[in-house]
């Protein structure tokens, strides 16, 4: 009969115990279902990087805007869009009928009024000029991350948390007071008003999603989908430890 030393008996007992624990772990381990590499197992979620992008659109207005001395220009501009950052109204004009050599005479005066949410901003210009009315609506969100099972769910979460319905209305009134006086009737009646350029733009944002790692499993998108039955790394460590003599 082979007589084992006390240390050898202890090594054998520990090795057997480790092998038993490893076997139980392997039996209890269940491989995730093969879903083409799009999930990380039961309850797994992907992490999406959310980057905000800005865009600018021009609102369609009349190609030729005209304000007569007895017929002011009036327009109600409605903008319906999500996530508007700001709206810019630009007005530019030049008096189309003046005279004089040493001194310009007969200069018209253009007055523009923009009303938004009950507040009216006014600009007055003589002879010519360009101005901008800027209305800040929202602030651009910070880039962030979001956890979701798929891109559709991620988009829904983003819209729920960060998207806004920013339908708004601007009222634009432009009038012209002609510079020629009635004491010069021919010049007075000849100057009927002035045309001007009206440009309205708005800037808005939307979300650009990029897919990151899976959440909560340590599994990334670079895993091999053709080997779903590979046991976790810690089981291999236990098995190796069971055959090691120390």
C-alpha positions as CSV (number, residue, x, y, z in Angstrom):
1,X,0.0,0.0,0.0
2,X,1.2,3.5,-0.9
3,X,1.6,5.8,2.0
4,X,0.9,9.4,1.3
5,X,2.5,12.2,3.2
6,X,0.3,14.7,5.0
7,X,1.0,17.4,2.5
8,X,0.2,15.1,-0.5
9,X,-3.2,14.3,1.1
10,X,-3.9,18.0,1.5
11,X,-3.0,18.7,-2.1
12,X,-5.3,15.9,-3.4
13,X,-8.2,17.0,-1.3
14,X,-7.9,20.6,-2.5
15,X,-7.5,19.6,-6.1
16,X,-10.7,17.3,-5.9
17,X,-12.6,20.2,-4.3
18,X,-11.6,22.6,-7.0
19,X,-12.5,20.1,-9.8
20,X,-15.9,19.6,-8.2
21,X,-16.6,23.3,-8.0
22,X,-15.5,23.8,-11.6
23,X,-17.7,20.9,-12.8
24,X,-20.7,22.5,-11.0
25,X,-19.9,25.9,-12.6
26,X,-19.7,24.3,-16.1
27,X,-23.0,22.4,-15.6
28,X,-24.8,25.5,-14.3
29,X,-23.5,27.7,-17.1
30,X,-26.0,28.4,-19.9
31,X,-24.8,29.6,-23.3
32,X,-26.6,32.8,-24.6
33,X,-28.9,32.2,-27.6
34,X,-27.3,33.0,-30.9
35,X,-29.0,36.2,-32.2
36,X,-26.5,37.1,-34.8
37,X,-24.3,39.1,-32.3
38,X,-26.9,41.7,-31.7
39,X,-27.6,41.0,-28.0
40,X,-25.4,40.3,-25.0
41,X,-27.7,37.7,-23.3
42,X,-30.8,38.1,-21.2
43,X,-31.4,41.7,-20.2
44,X,-28.2,43.0,-22.1
45,X,-28.3,46.5,-23.4
46,X,-26.0,48.4,-25.8
47,X,-24.4,51.7,-25.0
48,X,-24.9,54.4,-27.7
49,X,-22.8,57.6,-27.9
50,X,-25.1,60.6,-28.6
51,X,-23.6,63.4,-30.6
52,X,-25.7,66.5,-31.4
53,X,-25.5,67.9,-34.9
54,X,-26.8,71.3,-36.0
55,X,-28.5,72.2,-39.3
56,X,-29.7,75.5,-40.8
57,X,-32.9,75.9,-42.9
58,X,-34.2,78.9,-44.8
59,X,-37.9,79.8,-44.6
60,X,-39.6,80.5,-47.9
61,X,-40.8,84.1,-48.1
62,X,-41.8,86.5,-51.0
63,X,-39.1,87.0,-53.5
64,X,-40.0,90.7,-53.8
65,X,-41.1,92.4,-50.6
66,X,-42.4,95.9,-50.9
67,X,-43.5,98.5,-48.4
68,X,-45.5,101.4,-49.8
69,X,-46.0,104.8,-48.1
70,X,-49.7,104.0,-47.8
71,X,-49.5,100.2,-47.8
72,X,-47.1,98.7,-45.2
73,X,-45.8,95.2,-45.6
74,X,-47.3,92.7,-43.2
75,X,-46.5,89.0,-42.9
76,X,-47.1,86.2,-40.4
77,X,-44.4,83.6,-40.5
78,X,-45.0,80.2,-39.0
79,X,-42.2,77.8,-38.3
80,X,-43.0,74.2,-37.3
81,X,-39.9,72.2,-36.4
82,X,-38.3,70.2,-33.5
83,X,-35.3,71.3,-31.5
84,X,-35.0,74.9,-32.8
85,X,-31.9,76.6,-31.4
86,X,-32.5,80.1,-32.9
87,X,-34.3,82.0,-35.5
88,X,-32.7,84.9,-37.5
89,X,-34.6,87.5,-39.4
90,X,-32.5,89.7,-41.7
91,X,-33.7,92.8,-43.4
92,X,-31.7,94.7,-46.1
93,X,-32.7,97.7,-48.2
94,X,-31.5,100.7,-50.2
95,X,-33.6,103.7,-51.1
96,X,-34.4,103.3,-54.8
97,X,-35.2,107.0,-55.4
98,X,-33.0,109.9,-54.2
99,X,-31.4,112.9,-55.8
100,X,-28.8,115.6,-55.1
101,X,-25.1,116.1,-55.8
102,X,-23.6,117.6,-52.8
103,X,-26.2,116.4,-50.4
104,X,-28.6,113.4,-50.8
105,X,-32.2,114.5,-50.8
106,X,-35.5,112.6,-50.6
107,X,-34.2,109.7,-48.5
108,X,-36.9,107.3,-47.3
109,X,-37.1,106.0,-43.8
110,X,-37.8,102.3,-43.4
111,X,-39.2,101.0,-40.1
112,X,-39.3,97.3,-39.3
113,X,-41.1,95.7,-36.4
114,X,-40.8,92.0,-35.4
115,X,-43.3,90.6,-32.9
116,X,-42.6,87.3,-31.1
117,X,-44.5,86.0,-28.0
118,X,-46.1,89.4,-27.5
119,X,-42.8,91.4,-27.6
120,X,-42.0,93.7,-30.4
121,X,-38.5,94.7,-31.6
122,X,-38.1,97.8,-33.8
123,X,-35.5,98.9,-36.2
124,X,-35.4,102.2,-38.1
125,X,-33.1,103.1,-41.0
126,X,-32.7,106.1,-43.3
127,X,-31.5,105.7,-46.9
128,X,-30.2,102.1,-46.6
129,X,-29.2,99.5,-44.1
130,X,-29.1,95.9,-43.0
131,X,-30.0,94.4,-39.6
132,X,-30.7,91.1,-38.0
133,X,-33.2,90.1,-35.3
134,X,-32.0,87.0,-33.5
135,X,-34.3,84.9,-31.3
136,X,-32.7,82.2,-29.2
137,X,-35.2,79.3,-28.5
138,X,-33.2,76.4,-27.0
139,X,-29.7,75.5,-26.0
140,X,-27.7,72.7,-27.6
141,X,-27.6,69.7,-25.3
142,X,-24.3,68.2,-24.2
143,X,-23.0,65.1,-25.9
144,X,-23.9,62.0,-23.8
145,X,-24.4,58.2,-23.8
146,X,-27.6,56.2,-23.6
147,X,-28.3,52.6,-22.9
148,X,-30.9,50.7,-25.0
149,X,-31.6,47.3,-26.4
150,X,-31.4,48.6,-30.0
151,X,-31.1,51.8,-32.0
152,X,-34.9,52.3,-32.3
153,X,-35.2,52.2,-28.5
154,X,-32.3,54.5,-28.2
155,X,-33.8,57.0,-30.6
156,X,-37.1,56.9,-28.7
157,X,-35.4,57.6,-25.4
158,X,-33.5,60.5,-27.0
159,X,-36.7,62.0,-28.3
160,X,-38.5,61.6,-25.0
161,X,-35.6,63.3,-23.0
162,X,-34.2,65.9,-25.3
163,X,-36.6,66.7,-28.2
164,X,-38.9,69.7,-28.1
165,X,-41.8,70.8,-30.3
166,X,-40.9,74.4,-31.2
167,X,-43.7,75.6,-33.4
168,X,-43.6,79.4,-33.4
169,X,-45.0,82.4,-35.1
170,X,-43.3,85.7,-36.0
171,X,-45.2,88.8,-37.2
172,X,-43.3,91.1,-39.5
173,X,-44.4,94.7,-40.2
174,X,-42.4,97.0,-42.5
175,X,-43.4,100.5,-43.4
176,X,-41.7,103.3,-45.4
177,X,-42.0,107.0,-45.0
178,X,-40.9,108.7,-48.2
179,X,-38.4,111.5,-47.8
180,X,-39.8,113.8,-50.5
181,X,-42.1,116.5,-49.3
182,X,-45.5,117.4,-50.8
183,X,-44.1,120.8,-51.8
184,X,-42.4,119.0,-54.7
185,X,-45.5,117.2,-56.0
186,X,-43.9,115.4,-59.0
187,X,-41.1,113.9,-56.8
188,X,-43.5,113.2,-54.0
189,X,-46.0,111.2,-56.1
190,X,-43.2,109.5,-58.0
191,X,-41.8,107.9,-54.8
192,X,-44.4,105.3,-53.8
193,X,-42.3,103.3,-51.3
194,X,-39.4,100.9,-51.4
195,X,-38.6,97.2,-51.8
196,X,-36.4,95.3,-49.4
197,X,-34.9,91.9,-48.9
198,X,-36.3,89.6,-46.2
199,X,-34.4,86.5,-45.2
200,X,-35.5,84.1,-42.4
201,X,-33.4,81.2,-41.3
202,X,-33.5,78.9,-38.3
203,X,-31.0,76.6,-36.8
204,X,-32.0,73.2,-35.2
205,X,-30.3,70.1,-33.8
206,X,-30.8,66.4,-34.0
207,X,-29.0,63.3,-32.5
208,X,-26.4,61.2,-34.2
209,X,-26.0,57.7,-32.6
210,X,-23.0,55.5,-32.7
211,X,-23.0,52.1,-31.1
212,X,-20.6,51.3,-28.3
213,X,-20.1,48.3,-26.0
214,X,-22.8,46.1,-24.4
215,X,-23.8,47.1,-20.9
216,X,-23.5,44.8,-17.9
217,X,-21.9,41.7,-19.4
218,X,-18.4,42.6,-20.3
219,X,-19.2,41.6,-23.9
220,X,-18.4,44.0,-26.7
221,X,-19.5,44.2,-30.3
222,X,-16.2,42.6,-31.4
223,X,-17.1,39.2,-29.9
224,X,-17.2,36.2,-32.3
225,X,-20.9,35.4,-32.9
226,X,-19.9,32.0,-34.2
227,X,-18.7,30.7,-30.8
228,X,-21.6,31.4,-28.4
229,X,-20.9,28.3,-26.2
230,X,-17.4,29.3,-25.0
231,X,-17.5,29.3,-21.2
232,X,-16.6,32.4,-19.3
233,X,-13.0,33.1,-18.6
234,X,-13.3,32.6,-14.9
235,X,-14.4,28.9,-15.4
236,X,-11.2,28.2,-17.4
237,X,-9.1,29.7,-14.5
238,X,-10.8,27.4,-12.0
239,X,-10.3,24.3,-14.2
240,X,-6.6,25.2,-14.6
241,X,-6.2,25.8,-10.9
242,X,-7.6,22.3,-10.2
243,X,-4.7,20.6,-12.1
244,X,-1.9,22.8,-10.7
245,X,0.4,21.5,-8.0
246,X,1.5,24.1,-5.5
